[in-house]
Amino acid sequence: MATQRKNPPAAGDSGSAQGDESVKFEDQLAELEAIVARIESGERALEESIADFERGVGLVRALNRRLDEAERRVEALTRGPDGALISEPLDDEDENPD
């Protein structure tokens, strides 16, 4: 039976996306974009694409947690005219272009 050669892991494929707060948000996002490009290219074997997909899902979850935390921090830092902390929703201009 022939053995299948595996491609070496792409840069940034090692490690866990979850709980790795030492990696910058932008680096995780760039890794996710690279994973999407690799999957869309269709050049990788099925097993590698599945592994990429699993890594991508982990990155999406980690990025969403970080965005949620950043939103909570922004809300906590918002102060009203009297100096009291107030909670205001963030502007969603990018999500609802008119």
N, C-alpha and C positions, 0 to 999 in steps of 0.2 A: 504494500500500500504506500502511495506517495505521500510525502509530508508536505504540508502547505507552509510556505514561508510567509511570515507575518511582516508587515511593514513596521518599522520602528515607530514608537509612539510620537505623535506630533508634539511640538513644543508646548508645554503647559498642560499636557495630558496627565501628568502624575499628580498625586495628591487628591484630597477631597475638596469639593466645592463647598461642602457644608461645614460651617463652624470655623472656616479659615479667615478670620478677620484681619490677619496680617497681610493678605493680598489686597492690593488696591482695587476699588470698585471698577475703575477703568480697565485694569488688567483682566479682571474676570469678564467684563463685557467684551473686550477684544478677543478673549479666548472663545467666548460663546459665538461671536461673529465668525471666527475662523472655523469653528465646528460646523456652523450652518453652511458655510461655503464648501467645506469638504463633503458634507452630505449631499448638497445640491449638485456637486460636480458629478456624482455617480461613479467616480473612479475607484472608490474603495470597496473592498469585499463586504458582503452582507454583515458578517460578524463584526468587522471594524466599524461599519456604519451604525450598528446597534450599540456598540460600546460608546461611540461618539454621541449618539442620541441620549443614552443614559447619563453621560457626563453633562450634556447640555441641559437636561432636565434638572440635574443637581445645581448647575450654575444658575438657571432661571429661578429656582427656589431660593438660593442664597442671595441673589441680586434683589429679589422681591422683598426678602426680610430686611436687607440693608436699606432699601428705599422706604419701607414702612417705618423703620427706626429713624431715618432722617426726617421723615414727615412729622413724627412725634416730637423730635427735638425742635424742629422749626415752630411747631405749634406751642411748645413749652416756652420758647423764647419770645413769643409775640406778646407785647405789652400794649395796654390801652393808654389813653391820654392821661389817666390818673396814675399810671405806673403799675397798675394791677395786671397780672397775666390774664390774657384772654385767648381764646381758641378761635382761630379764623381758618376757614378752609383755604388751601392753596389755590391760586389761579390755575385753571385748566385750559389756558389759551391754546396750548399745543394739541390738546386732545379734541377740541371743538372748534376747528377753524371755520370762520364764517366769511 
